Amino acid sequence: MPNTRHFADVTTAATLEQQRVLWREHARLIDWQTPFGEVLEYGAGARLPPPFARWFVGGTTNLCHNAVDRHLKDRGNQVALIWESTEVERTETWTYAELHREVVRAAAGMRELGVQRGDRVLIYMPMIPEAVFAMLACARIGAIHSVVFGGFASVSLARRIDDARPRLIVSADAGSRGGKVIEYKPLLDHAIELAVAEARPAHVLLVNRGLAPMKTMPGRDVHWAELRSRHLDSAAPVEWLESNEPSYILYTSGTTGKPKGVQRDVGGYAVALAASMRHIYDCRPGETYFCTSDIGWVVGHSYIVYGPLINGMTTILYEGTPLRPDPGIFWQLVAKHRPVAMFSSPTAIRTLKRYDQSLIRRHDLSSLRALWLAGEPLDEPTARWAGEWLGCPIRDNYWQTETGWPIMATPAGANPHYGSAGQPVFGYDVRLVNEENGEPLDNAGDFNHKGVVAIAPPLPPGCLQTVWDDDERFVRTYFHSIPGKLLYSTFDWGTRDADGYWYILGRFDDVINVAGHRLGTREIEESICSHAAVAECAVVGVHDEIKGQVAVAFAVLRNPDGIKDAAMRMELEGAVMRQVHDQLGAVARPARVHFVTGLPKTRSGKVLRRAIQAICERRDPGDLTTIDDPGPLEQVQQAHLG
């Protein structure tokens, strides 16, 4: 266990008692099989040192029970799940009773394949109902699921297999996006080959959608339909878990090539989601919720699957893009299913701004009480445009994979401050601090005075407990970056106005945000450098009007003289881009790869990434007194700006 005694603890006894009172009340929103004894175990006398916290200690509960079983008596015939696929042109629905039957069958099948409490199950699937069944089945039997976004390629998938060491992987023959079939099985087979032998799963459970040929390995691969048919009437009792046992692992990019496995608890997560659905998103049981994210991301976990179902709502699972069959599909689905709240990303809305606005006006959107946007900063023009055309409030909210639910939001009924992420929500002790000493900044209304957005521990229920299988990395990554204080760093710059509204200004680490997808630049750099022609490279995030940021790479070649003309440079750039696509997936593919003879560095050899980013965004690169040679920075400017 890491030693954190050299930090000054910023939490007071009064604050801790307020937290206990607050969360004891919210805990009544879910079912407990065994009541908890202590709301919060933290600090003096706790079995774990700060910043580690334990919530609802001794209480036993289950995510699947709270999302499905407890609604059977009063909501058994209510629609729980709507699947809309514009990719295969299908609409299907499941009531809570029907969802319960499918989840039990999946859980019984997993048990047949040897999955036990605490085992990991990796889910690599498109946006299909079986993915939801698999997540809930894992939660039911106490297995720890790790959903991997279907857009990731074999190398990224293999790294997650190595870390999680799953007993079972659940996947499919293929997904589809924009009408283009994406074969999953070959990517999965290659990832398993790349994974270390001891991490490879005993079984792979496969959904055959009939979209692509699918070779199976006898003894390892099992068909979902065949397994389901053996358990049509099987039982799979709920496994009651102590509140602090892990529920899932969700990998997020870091500043090193190795992804971080965010580990979530059971009881705290259930309580936090139940409270957020009521008190942040202003939703009630029986209503419908439409989140356009993917289950491979934290938004999909929290607000497609668990949050709406725990709250007794109908949730919409959408397989498709915002543009197909036309850019009005989101609004068509709103008119059809009448959700009271919709959750999407600023990138999606900025994309839709470019098209005929009659695609909005022709649909009845009167059911919407709010459109919630998150994943990246929401700019004022996009927020104003959306509010004008949709006729409902546009509400920003700010959070991370690590937190699992919002840190900040614009409260229901409040007038939004455009460009602001809102105000800190209940349970979070958010601070704006000096990055060098952790001291608080009193900068209300001074937008030129920015600081690091930090959270005083204990982190509230539902936030990450630790990094999977690496407590030391958890403390080092999140609590060591602000000297002298035991504070969780969001790695985001921020400021705030005189009314207490916060503004997120962007990252200060090596993680970039492309259309709401967080990507570690180090992982992209490693992929580019694995190309035989490349000696070294630097990747930065550059502002983009639609996506927020795009990755731009600057590569130094082993043999610069081998590239003699523009055609050869374009050919090599395409080859490097394809390599990143093949290794990491389309989401990580750089927008450009520029070839230079050297990278701008300090005299100690550190690459000046912030200066490169500033040049690319036509900003002042700032203090360059430590630069070893200004020539490479001039090359960067010439290469990117022409």
N, C-alpha and C positions, 0 to 999 in steps of 0.2 A: 504494500500500500504506500503511495507517495507521501512524503512528509511535507505538510503545508504550514508548519508551525511558525515559519519565518514571515508569514503574511499577517498584516493587520486585518482583523475581521471587522467588517463594516456593518454587521447586522446587530441590532439591539434586541434586548429581551422583550421590549414592548412590541417591536415589529413582529417577532416570532409569535407572540400571543395573539396578535391581530390575525396573523395567517391561520393559526389554529382555529379561531372562532369562525373565520370566513369559510374555510374548507370543511369544517364539520357540517356547516349548513348545506354546502353544495353536495356533500357526500350522500345526502338524502335523495338525490336525483337518480341513483342507481340501486340495484339489488345487491345485498351482501348475504352470502350464505352463512358466514360467521362474522359477527360484528367486529370491527377493529377496536383495539385497545387504546392506542395513542395516535392522534391525528398526524403529528410530525415528530420524528426523531432526528434531531440535529444539534450539533454543538456539544457542550459539556455533558458527559455521561452517555453519549451516543456510542453505538458499537463501531461506527465508521467516523473518521475525522472529516471536518469540513474540507472541501465543498460537498461531500457526499451527503445525501439526505434520503430518509425513508418515510414514505407517506402511508397513512392508514395502516399502521403496523399491526400485524396479526389478523387483519380482516381477510376473508377469503371471498373471491368473486370470480367471474369469468366474462370475458368480452363477448363471446358468442351468446351466452345466456342473456346478457343485457341488450344485445342487438337483435336477437330473434326470439328466444324461448319465452321471455317474460311478456311478450306482446300477444302470444297465441290466444290467451283467454279473451281479451277485449278487441284484438285487431287481427285475428286469424284470417279473416276474409278481406282485409284491406290489402291493396297492392303495396308490396314492399319494394320491389325492384322492377324497373322498366329498362329493357335493353333496346336501344335504337342503334341500328347499324346502317349508315348510308353506303357502306362499303359492300355489303352483301344484300342490301335492301330487305332487311328484316326488322320487325318489331315484336318483342315478346315481353310478357309480364309474369311475375310470380307474386302471389299473395304471401303474407307472413307464414301461413301454414305450408304452402308449397315450397317456399325458401327453406323452411325448417327441414322438410323431407329431403331436399337435395343436399343440404349441408350434412345431415346425419349420414346419408349414403356415402358422401365423399369422406367423411371422418372414419366410417367403418372400413372403407377401402384403404385408407392410409394405415389404419391399424393392421389390416391384413398384410400390408407391405412392410410391417415392422416398425412403424413410426410410434415412438413413445413420448411421454412427457419430457420436455427439455430438448428433444431432438430438433435439428434445424431442417426446414423444408424450404428449398429455394423455388420461387415461382417466377417463371420467365414466359410471360404470356401476353397475347394481345388483349384488347378491351372486349372480352367476351364474358358471359355469365359464369362460366366455369372458374374463371380467375377469382371472382367474388366467393363462389362456393368453396374454393380451396383455401382462401384466407380465413374464412369463418370456420372451416373444418379444423384447421390448425389451432385456432384459438379455442375451439371446443375441447380438443383432447390435450391441450397444454403443450403442443409443439410450437416452436418459435419459427415464424415464417420470415423469409427475406425475399421481398419482391424486387426483381431487377427489371428496370425499364426495357421494354421490348426493342427499343432502338439501339441498344448497346450491342457491339460486335463481340467476337469471340474472346479477344484479349481481355477486355474489360470484364466480361462474364467470368472468365477463368480466374481472375484476381478475386472476385467475390466468392467463387466456389472454394478457392484456397483458404480464404479467411473464415467462412461460415462452416465449412465441412459438413454439407447437408447429407442426411440419410436418404432423402428423396428430392428429386427435382420434378416439378410439374411444368409442362410446356405444351406446345401445339405444333401442328405441321407448318402453319404459316399465319401471318397477319396480313392486313391490307391497309394501305394509306394512299388516299387520293386515287383509288382505283388500281394501284400497283401492288401486286402480291409480294410480300417479303417473307422468304422462307426462314423459319425459325430453327427447324430441326438440324440442318447442316451446320448452322452457327453454334448450336448447342453441342453437337457431337464434337466439333473442333475444340470448343472450350473445354470439354471434359478431357480430351486428349492433352490439352495444354496444362490442365490442372495437375498438381502433384498427386501421386497415386493414392496416398492416404486420405485425400480430400474428396475423391470421386464417390458419387452416390451409389448405393446398392441398387436402386431402381430409378427409372425415369417414367413418369406417368404422362401419357400423351393424349391430347384431344385432337382427333382427326376431323378437320373442317372440310376436307375435300378440296382445298385450295392449291395444294402442291403435293407431288409424290413424297412419300415418307418411308424411308428404310428404317426398319427396327432391328435392334440387337436382341436376339433370343436370350431369355434369362434375365435381362436388365430392363428392357422396355416393355411397358404395359399400356394397353389401350384403355382410356377413360371409360368408354362405353361398355367394354367387357367387364371391367371392374365394377362399374355401377350396377350392371345387371345382376351381379352376384350379391348385391346388398340392397335390393329394393325394399326389403322389410327388416333390415338389420337395425339394431340399436347401437347407439354410440353415446353413452351418458356423458354429461358435462364433467370435466375435470376441474374441480375447484382449486384455485391457485391463490397462494398468499399474495397480497396486494403488490409486493415488491418483486415478485418473480418476473422475468422478462417475457414480454408478449411478442415482440418482433425486433428484427434488425433491418435497418434501412441505410444503405451505403450512400455517402455523400462525398463529393470531391474535396480533397485537401490540398495543402501547399506542397505535399510530397506526392510521388506517383502512387502510393498505396492509399486506396480509398478508406475512409473512416466508417466503421459500422456503428451507426447511432443505435443504441440499445434503449428500448422503451419498456416501461413497466406495464402492469395490468390495471390495478385499481386506480392509480393516479390518472392514467390516461383516460379511462372510462369516465371518471368524475369530471375531468377537465373538458372533455368533449361534450358531455351532457350540459355542463354549465355554459360553454361557449355557444351551443346551439340556441339556448334560451336567452342568454343575456348579452351576447354579441350580435348574432345573426337574427335574433328576434323571430325565431321559428317555433311552431307548436306541433304536437303530435297530430297526425292525420293530414298535414300539409305536404306539399311536394317541394323537393330541393333539386336544383340542377347545377352540378359542377362539371365544367368542361375539361377538367384535367385528365390525367392518366393515372392508373393505379400504381404505376412505377414510381411516382413521386409522392411526397408526403401529403400534398393536398388531396390526392386520390385516396390515400389511406384514411385520412381524417374526415374528409367531407364528400367523398362518394360512398365509402363503405361504412365506417364505424359511426361517425357523428350522426348522420341522418337516421340510421337504423336504431341507434341507442335512443334517439329522441322520438321513435315511433312514427317516422315520416315515410314517404315514398321517395326513393332516390332514383335518379336517372343515370344510367351507364351508357355513354355515347361512344360508339366506334365510328370515327370519321373526322373530317377536317372542317374548319369554319367556312370553306369555300365550295364544298361539293354536296349536292348537285349544283348549288349556286350560293352566293354569299349571304343569302337570307335564311340558311338552314337553321342557325341558332334560334332565330326569331320564330320560324315555323314550329320548332319544337316547343318553344315557350307557349305559343298559342294553342298547340295541341294538348300539352300536358298540364298547363296552368301552374307552374311553380311559383311560390311566393318569393323565393330568393334564387339568384343565379350567381355563380362564382366562376370567374374567368381570369384572364391575364391581360395586362395592358397591351401586350404584343398582339393578341388576337383582335382586340378592339381597334388598335391602330391599323391593322391590316384591313378590317372591314370598312374603315373610313374612306378607303379609296374607291368604293363601289357605289352604285346607284342607291340613294337613300330610300327610294320607293320600296326597296326590298324590306325595309323596316316598317314603313307606314302601312303596308298592305296586311300586316298581322296584328291581331289583338294581343297587346302586351299588358293589359290592365291588371293581370294577376300579380305582376312583379311589385313587391314592396321596396326592393333594392337590388342593384347590381353591385356585387363585391368584386374587387380586382386586387390581385396580389401576385407576388413572384418577382417583381421588379418595381422601381419607382414609377408612380403614375403621374404623368405630366398634366399640367392644367388644361391645355387645349383639348387633349383626348377626353378628360373628365367632363369638361363643359359640353363638348360635342355629344358625348354619349347621353348625358342628362337631358339635353335638349331633344334629341331624337327618340329616346326610349321613354321619356316621360316619367322616370322614377329616379330616386336618389342614387348617386354613384358614390360608393363608399370604398375607400382604400383600407387595406389592413396589411400589417407588416409582421412577418415572422420567418422562421427558418425550419429546415429539416430537423435541426436539433431541438427546437422547442415544441413542435408537433401541433401547436395551435397559436393564435395570434398573441404577439407581444404588445402591439398597438392596433387600434382601430378607431374609426369615426363612430361614435355612439349613435344608435338609432334615435332619430328625432332631432339630432344636433345639426346645425348648419355646417357643411363641410368647408374646410379651408383648403382650397385647391392647391395641389402639389404636396400636401401634407399626408403623412401616413396615419395621422390621428393622434390619439392620446394613449398612454400606457393603460392597459386593461387590468382588471382585478387580479391580484396574485403576483404581479411583477413589480419589483422594486427597481425601476429603471433609472440609471444615472447617466449624465453627460459629463465625461471626465477628460482631464488632460492625459494624453497618451504617454507622457514621460514619467508622471508621478502618481496618476490615479486620482488626483485631487478634483473635486467637483467644480464645474464651470458655471458661473452665474451669468448666463449670456442671453436671458430672455429678450427676444426681439432683435438681438444683434446677429444678423445672418452672416456676418463676416467672421464670426468667432465660432469655429466648429470644434467638435470634440468627438471622442469615441463613445458610441452607444454601448453601455455596459449594464449588467444586471447584478445586483447584490444577491448572493446566495442566502438561503437555500433557493434553488430554482423551484418554481411551483410544480404542482402535480402535472404529469403528462410530458414534462420535458425529458430530455435524455438523462438516463441514470449514469451512464458511462459510455466509453467506446468499447465495443464488443471485444472481450478477452484482452483488454489493455487499459487498465485503470490509470497507469502512469501517463499514457498518451492523452487520456481525457483531461487530467489536471494540467499537463504541460501545454496542450493545445489551447484550452479555453480559459485557464486561470493564471497562466504565467506571462501573458503578453502585456499586461498592465502592471508595471513594477510597483511593489510595495503594498498592494491592496489585493485582497481576495475577492476579485470581481470577475464575472463571466464576460468575456469580450465577444460582441457580435461581429467584430472585424468590420463594422460599418462606421463611416463618419456620419455625424448628424448635427443638427441644430434645432432650435425651437423658437416659437414666437411668444409674444407676451401673454397670449391666451392659453399657453400650455400645449399647443399643437406642435408635433415633432415633424422634422423633414429629414429624410434619409438621403445622403449625398453620394453614397457609393462605397465600395470596398477599399480597404487599405492593405489587404494581403494579396496573394497570387491566385485568387479565385475570381473568375469572371462570370457574368450573368447574361446568357444568350437566350432571349425569349423566355425568361423565367427558369432556365436550366442552368444550374451552377456547375461550372467546369473548372477543374484544376489545370492551370497552365502547364504545370510540371508534367502532367500525364500526356498532354498534347506534345510538349517538347520531346519527351522520351520517344514517342511514336515517330516524330519527324526525324530525330537523330538516329533511329534504327534503319533509315534508308541509307543504302550503301554510298550514295553521293554526298551525304551531309556530314559535316564535321561537328558543328554545334549550331544551336539556334536559340532564339528567344521568342516567346509568344506573349502578346498583350491583348487586353480587351479594349476595343475602340468603339466609341459611341456610334450607334446606328439609329436612324429615325424610326424604324419599324421594330427591330428586335431588341432595342435597348443597347446591347453591345454585340459585337462580332469578334471572333478571334482572328488576329492578324499575326503572321509569323515572319521572322527575319532569319534566314538560314545562311550559314557560311559553308561553302562547298569544299570538299577535299581537294578538288582539282578545278579551280575557277576557270582555268584556260580551256577546259573541255566544253564550256558553253560559249559558242562563238557568235550566235545571233539570237534575235528575238524569238524565232520559231522554236529553237532548242530550249530556250528558257521557259516558254509556255508549255512545251512538252514535259519538261522536268517538273514544273509547278503542278501540272495535272497529275503526274505520277505520285508526287509527294502527297497531294490531297487525297488521292485514291487510297494510299497506304493508311492515312489517318482514318479514313472512312471504313476501311476493311478491319482495322485493328480496334477502333474505339466506337465506331458508329457514325451515322450522318450528323448527329447532333454536335460532335466534336470537330467536324471538318472546318478548317480555317476558311475565311472569306478570301484571303490572299496569302500566298507564300512569296515573299520577296527574297532575292538572292543578293547578298552583300559580301564584301571581302573581310569584314570584321564587325564585331558588336561593340557598342559603346560601353566601357567599363570604368570602374574606379581604379585607382592605383593599386588597390588591394585585390583587384580581379573580380569585383562584384558587378554583374550586368545592371545597367541603369534602366530598368524596365519602366519606371515612372517617367523618366525623361523620354523614352521611346514612345510611350503612350501619349504624352503631352504633345510631342511633335506630330503624331498621327492625327490628333484631334485639333491641330492648329492652335495649341495653347503654349504659353511660356513654359519651358521645361524647368524653370526654377534654378536653384543654386547648382552650378556645375563645377565648383571649385575642386572637387575631388576627381574629376574626369581625367583619365590617363591620356587620351588622345581624342580631340574633337572631330577628327576625320570620319570615323564610323557613324557618329550621330548625323553628320552632314549627308552621309550615304543613305541613312534611314529616311531622312527628309526627302532626298532626291528620289528614292525608290518608291516611297508611298505617295508623295504628293506630285511626282512627275516633274 
